Amino acid sequence: MLAVFEIIRRVAPTDATVLITGESGTGKELVAAALHRLSGRASARFVPVHCGAIPEDLLESEMFGHERGAFTGAVASRVGRFKLADGGSIFLDEIGEMSAKLQVKLLRVLEDGRFEAVGSVVTQQVDVRVIAATNRSLEQAVAGRQFREDLFYRLRVVPIEMPPLRRRREDIPLLIETILGQLAARGLPRFTVTAEATELMQRYPWPGNVRELRNVLEQMVVLGRPEHVIEASDLPAHLVAPREPADAASGMPWQFGPAGIDFYREMETIEDRIIAQALHLSRGNKKEAARLLRVNRTTLLEKLKRKRAQGSPLAALLGSAGPAEAVPVPAAIAAELPVQSGIDCAVA
């Protein structure tokens, strides 16, 4: 996270457009707010727009405003979010959900700051810094013609990737203290956490990321002990339950909790492990790895390029390993690789 903080510090004073990527709950909006707060626009408004939460037929009006009578139900004119953010910053969350029509209109705003409200022919001019975020791969959306390539590059002047909490477990103790302090500032009791409880929370994978951690801590504070201490025995059962061994018949190294599993993330992890093993067996020769995987070399290279951009542990394999040296396998992947006779995976 130190790298993220450094990018925020360096980019905030500029007006550069920023694209924040990462899983849900990793704190993308907090980063956007920090970029605004540390900028020269801090005295003006920070206006968030959650593109995925607003129906597509209303999003254009929400962003750019509308005139009276522009559509059924438009009984009065309305100022859009871009106009409200004039002089400040606008945060477009889940930008990947935006329709093709709106993408064109947004591209124009990014280029010259101009737009028309729905139902109006009057061009408005705004001075707004745009910060966007997504939990999707916009590279894949561009490749699938679901997102404009020119808009992608206009948004991605400065990319910031928010790593999931499971990849920065060392940050959990500080996050716990920060969140408990924030809860106390809201008038709730000031709690402390025992070392054993902290260790258990560091072991848990936190599929909901920082948002899930915050919810768990708030629950513990609201329902907690009168001594204002969170002990290991106070934690929810799913945080302390030991991980079940893999099913020998099915080879599934996970278990279904009450909320189920994140199918797409689990499939991505499985793909990482398979590619990692192929690269290890081929000693970094991507053509040979593609043959082992029964895919063409271009397909493999595209997958590796995407995974590098997403910050996958597999990115550690993408160095300059020569054909004569074994490719080290990241510990996060090697721990889950099946043991095969004659395979000695070096761990990065």
Sequence and secondary structure as in RCSB ss.txt:
>XXXX:A:sequence
MLAVFEIIRRVAPTDATVLITGESGTGKELVAAALHRLSGRASARFVPVHCGAIPEDLLESEMFGHERGAFTGAV
ASRVGRFKLADGGSIFLDEIGEMSAKLQVKLLRVLEDGRFEAVGSVVTQQVDVRVIAATNRSLEQAVAGRQFRED
LFYRLRVVPIEMPPLRRRREDIPLLIETILGQLAARGLPRFTVTAEATELMQRYPWPGNVRELRNVLEQMVVLGR
PEHVIEASDLPAHLVAPREPADAASGMPWQFGPAGIDFYREMETIEDRIIAQALHLSRGNKKEAARLLRVNRTTL
LEKLKRKRAQGSPLAALLGSAGPAEAVPVPAAIAAELPVQSGIDCAVA
>XXXX:A:secstr
 HHHHHHHHHHTTS   EEEE  TTS HHHHHHHHHHTSTTTTS EEEEEGGGS HHHHHHHHH B TTSSTT  
S B  HHHHTTTSEEEEETGGG  HHHHHHHHHHHHHSEEE BT   EEE   EEEEEESS HHHHHHTTSS HH
HHHHHTTEEEE   GGG GGGHHHHHHHHHHHHHHTTS   EE HHHHHHHHHS  TTHHHHHHHHHHHHHHS  
TT EE GGGS HHHHS      TTT      BTTB  HHHHHHHHHHHHHHHHHHHTTT HHHHHHHHTS HHHH
HHHHHHHHHHT GGGGG S   TTS   B HHHHTTS   TT    B 
